Amino acid sequence: MVTLRLMPRDVKFFDLFITDGANLLAAAHELHALMDSYDDLDARIARIHDLEHAGDDIGDDIEKRLEDAFITPIDREDIHELARRMDDVVDRVQETAEAMQIYAVVEPSEEAKRLAAILEEQAVELDAAFRKFESMKGLGGHLRRVHDLENEADGLSRTAIGRLFREDTDPLDVIKWRDIYASLEESIDAAEDVSEIIQRVVHKGS
């Protein structure tokens, strides 16, 4: 009698997403610290650069494993999209940090500080969710919190942009801050996209 041996699934993907989540959390923390302290920008931005490169390496590893894996623990398209959106978040973190320096911002606004804090809070929740990803259990609260934080950020960014036009703000400053707020909001939106992909995977597996 011939015994068929099923090809094992490459569950290393879950470990890689845990690593990716921790890297995202570190990048979001650095951006929040930059906004709060607003000193030693060269060193702070250099650390964010390093984390962005680390995220690229993790993403490359995920894609390489995806090419080589015969069987994956979750759908291939979900793995690919999840890795891509994680990369988007960290890219926007780097973009925001660089914009603060390129635009020679003298002091971050209170709205920018809060938006950076929101992103870090989202990253905390995603980090926790990734640590439970393989079991597919206990993720709901983390994912809902990411969504709630995105809603808060939407209202805050609208208020911040509206204030630029209501107050007697220099036109160049309007352009600078619109770009910075847009970059922050894009990173927060991308973090919510990550949570939605995780939620979709959980629904498929339930």
Secondary structure by P-SEA (a helix, b strand, c coil): cbbbbccccccaaaaaaaaaaaaaaaaaaaaaaaaacccaaaaaaaaaaaaaaaaaaaaaaaaaaaaacccccccaaaaaaaaaaaaaaaaaaaaaaaaaaaaccccccaaaaaaaaaaaaaaaaaaaaaaaccccccaaaaaaaaaaaaaaaaaaaaaaaaaaaaccccaaaaaaaaaaaaaaaaaaaaaaaaaaaaaaaaaaac
